[in-house]
Amino acid sequence: MRLGLNLGYWGAGNDADNLVLAQEADRLGYAVVWAAEAYGSDAATVLAFIAAQTERIDIGSAVFQIPGRTPALTAMTAATLDTLSGGRFRLGLGVSGPQVSEGWHGVRFDRPLARTREYVAIVRKALRREVVRAEGEFFTLPLPDGPGRALRLTVHPVRDHIPLYLAAVGPKNLELAGEIADGWLAIFLSPDSAPQWLAHVAAGRARAGQGLAGFDVVPTVPVVVGDDVQACADPVRDYAALYVGGMGSREQNFYNQLASRMGFEAEAALVQERYLARDYAGAAAAVPFEFIDATSLLGPKGRVADGLRAYADAGVTTLSVAAHHGSLRSRIQTLRTTVEALEVAGVGS
């Protein structure tokens, strides 16, 4: 198992600190640093900035929003970032959610799985530098009865194949990730729940005539190091409440549904009720410790090592550390302690 670093959303904190964290992760041998986007900073600019100031670490989008870019633009951006970084780019894609897709990008959130399949096929074709033609439900290239031409990408990526990941929640989306992607970007993944979700990925891989070998399983996992495990959970509460309670509408929140599938249905409903009522502190307080502990790495180094071993045994191949809390010094120490814990666990690669 390798380690990654998830910086989250640029502009949500001290961005100068995030650059230092990326550089420290590069020095420590982390495999990849991921940047996200919602309706603030875009991930592509952030990744170009980080690539220019690191040497070995891969840069990854977690995620580029499918409704925010045409597939051709995504291919252009991926090829450019791969070129600028010297072959270090990983392309993570996701459909976002109905509120952002329809409210920010003006794209209907309908049939997201079919849209993703069609979108990825065009991106793949463009990155292979084939002449791009498509006649699908969502994309037609070139447009008929007009002056458009079928075109080929002019940029040559450094690598023949840029790794493509899907952010997926839910059985059908996981099957799709297994079928058409090189990896899965997971959130709120626990070692206990991983096998049931990976069974859906494996079904998709089988449909494509492949096994799980070589498929990158990449959960983002909050890491908080300290002697008091209960206290270590507190900095994660706001993060968990945002996703479980506030990411999406009352009727359509994928993360709330995920928490419910994990056995926290009543608690997830309470978190959402409080969050949508703008009682953010109450929502954070309502997140069960058991949920945070199951989906995070909390406590002293030995306990973190045990958790890393459990993730590796469950099939995780790259664990992305989320160290969003505390001073820069403490966050750097979290990155270092996680490396040491991986060595103790004996599951590093």
N, C-alpha and C positions, 0 to 999 in steps of 0.2 A: 504494500500500500504506500502511495506517495501522499505528500501534503500539499495543499493549495492554500491560497489566501483569498478571502472574499472581502473586498473593500466596501461593498454595498453601493449606496448612491453617493456620487460625488456632489459636494455642496451640502450634505446633511451634517457635516461636522467640520473639523479642522483638516482642510485638504492638504495642507503642507505636511501634516502628520501622516496622512495616507500615503504620500509619496515616500516618506521615510520608511514606513512599514513595508511598502513594496520593495524598496532597495534592501531592507534587512532580510526580507524573505528570499530575495535573489541571492544574497550572501550566504544564507543558511541552507540553500539547496532546495527550497520549495519548488515544486514542479510548475505551478501556474498561479497567476494573480488574475482574479475576475473583477469586472466592474459591471454595475447594473444601471438600468435606466427605467424611469416611470414617466413623469411629466415635468422633469427638471432638467438636469444635465443629461446629455447623450453619452452613451458608453464609448462610441468610436473615438471621439476627441480625447477622452480620458485615457484610453488605451494607447493612443499614439503618443501622448505625453509621457506615459509610464515607460513605453518601449524605448523612447529616446534616452531614458535615464536609468536603464537597467541593462544587463549584459546577457544573462542566460535564461532567466525565467520566462516561461510562456505567458502570453497575455490572452485573456478570454472574455468574450461578451456573455454576461449572465443576467439578462439576456438582451439581444436585439429584439425589439417588438415587431412581430410580423405585420400588424396593421399599420405600422409607422413607416414602412419602407416597401417599395416594390421589390420583387425578387431580384430584378436586374441591379438595382441600387445596392442591395445586400451583397450580391456577388462582387460588385465593384469595390465596395468598402472592405470586404474580406480579402480580396486580392491585393488591395493597396496596403492594408495593415500587415499582411503576410510579407509583402515586399519590404516595407519600411522596417519591420522588426527582424528581418533576416530569417524568416521562416519560423516565427514563434507564435503565430496567431491560431486561436481556437474559436470557432464560430458557434456560439450558443444562441438558440432561437426559442421564442415562446409567443403564444397568441395574446398575452396580457389578459385582461379581463373585460367584461362588458362595459364597465364605467369608463375605463381609459380608452378602449377601442372606439366606442361610439361617442363618448363625450369629448375626447381630446383629438383623436385622429379622424373622426367622422366615418369610420368603417363599421358596418354592421357586424355584430358578433354572432354570425350564423354559421352553422356547420364548421366549427373550428378545426375538427380533425381532417375533414376533406380539404379545407383551405390549406392546412399545414402540409399535407401530402403533396398537393399541387405546387405549392410554394417551394418546398425543398427540391422537388424534381427540377424546377427551372433553375434554382440556385446551383444545383449540382451540374446541370448541363452547361451553364455559363462558366463555372469554374473549370470545367474540362475544356474550355475554349472551343466548344462546338458552336455552330450557328444556332441561335436560339429561336425556336419556333414552338408555340404552344397553342393548343386548342382545348381549353378546359372550361370548367364551370365558372371559375373565378378570374382566370387570366387568359387573354388571347393575344398572342404575339406573332407577327405584327398585327395591328388592327386591320380588319378587312376593308376593302373598298376605299383605301386611302393611300397616302404617299409613304407610309411606313415600310421600312426594309427589315428583313431578318438580319441581325448583326451578330458579330463575334466579339467577345471581350478582347481588348487590345493589350491589357496588362498581363504579364506572365507571373503568376505567383511563384514564390521560391519553391514550394513543394507541389508535386503533382496532385496531392490529395490533402486538402485542409480539413482537419477533424471537425465534424459537425455534431452538435449536441442539441437535445430537446429538453426544455424544462417541462416536466410532465407530472400531473397529479390526476389520479384516477385510472382504473384498469384499462380502458380503451386507449387512452393517451399513452400509457406505458407500453402497450402492445405496439402502437405506432412508432414510439421511440426505438424499440427493439428492432423493428422491421426496417426503418429508413435512416437511422442515425448511427453515429459511432459512439455515443455516450448519452447518459441520462443525468440531467441536473436536478437533484432532489432537494427538497426542503422538509423539515420536520420528520426526518427519517430516523427511526430507532433501530438498533440491532435486532430487537425482537420482531419488529414489523417488516424488516427488509426482505426476508425470504418470501413472504406472500406477495409483495410488490414485484420482486424480481421474477417470480413465476410468470407474471404478465409480460415482463420484458422478454423472458425466455420464449414465450409463445410467439411473440413478434419476430424474434430472431429465427425461430424454427420456420416461420412462414417465409423468411428470406433465405432459407437453406443454410443457416449459420447457428453456432452455439454462442454461449456467453463469453467464451475465451476471446480476449481482445476488446471487449465492450467495456467502456469506462463508466463506472458507477460513481457519481460525484455528488455527495450530499454536502450542503453547507451546514456546519455544526458550530454553534456558539461555544466558545471555550472561556471559562472563567476559573482561574487558579486561586486557591486559598484553602485554609484549614477548615473553615466552617462551610459545609456543603450547602446548608439551607441559605446562608447569606450569599453564597456564590450564585444562587438562582435569581436573586433579586434584580441584578442588572439585565437579565434576559426578559423580564416580565413585560416591559414596554414593547419590545420587539415582537414577542409572541402575541400580545394583545392586538397590536396593529394588524397582523396577518389574520389571526383567528377571528377578530372582531370587526376589523375595518376594511379589509381588502375585498371589495365587492359589495353587492347589495345584500339585503337581508335574505333574498331568495336565492342568490347565486354568489356564494363565497366558497371557492374551491378549498381553501385552507381550513375553513370551519368544517366543511364536509370531511376533510381528511382527519381532523381531530376527533370528529364523531366516529369515524370508522375505526379509530384507534381505541375506542371505548370511553371517550370523554364527551358524550353527546350532551348531557345536561350541563356540564361545565362550559362547553363551547357555546351553547345557547345563551348562558348567562354572560359570558364575556362579550358576545356580540350585542346582546341587549344593552349592556352598560356602555359599550363603545359607541354604538349608534345614537345613544342618548347623550353623547359627549362627556360621559363620566369616565375619562381616560384612566384616572387613578384607580377607580373602582374596577374597571375592566382588567387592568394589570394585576390587581390584587386577587381577582377571581381566577386567574390562570393557575391550574393546579401545579403544585411542586412536582408531582409525579410525571406530568406531561413535559415539563421543562427538563427534569432529570433524565427522562428517557430519550430526549432529542438533543441533548447538550452534553458537553464534557465539563464536569464540575468537581472542584475539590483539589486536594494535593496531587502532586505529580504521580504518585503510585495509582491513585484512583483514575486519573486521566489515562494512564497507561493501560489499565484494565479496560476502560471504555474503548480505546483505540484497538485493542486486541479483539474486542467483541465486534466492532465495526468490520475489521478485516475478515474475521471468521464468517460474518454475515454476507460477505461478497463485495464490500466497498473497495474500490481500487484507488481512488483519489479522494481524500477527505479535506474539504475546504474549511479552513479555520475562519470563523467570524470573531474577531477580537475588537468589538466596537466600543467597548466601555473602559473608562479609566483614563489615566494620564498616558501620554506617549510612552513614557518610560515603562509603565506597567504593561502596556500593550506589546511593546517590544519583548519584554520579559515573557509574556504569554507565548509569543512565537517561539522563543528559545526553549521554554519549558516543554512545549508540545513536541519539539524535535527530540529533546532528551527523553520524553515519555515514550515516543515512538521507538527509540533505541531500547528502552527498558522492556517494552512490549515485545520486541523481537519480530515485528511484522513489517518493517520498512523494506522498501525496495529501491 
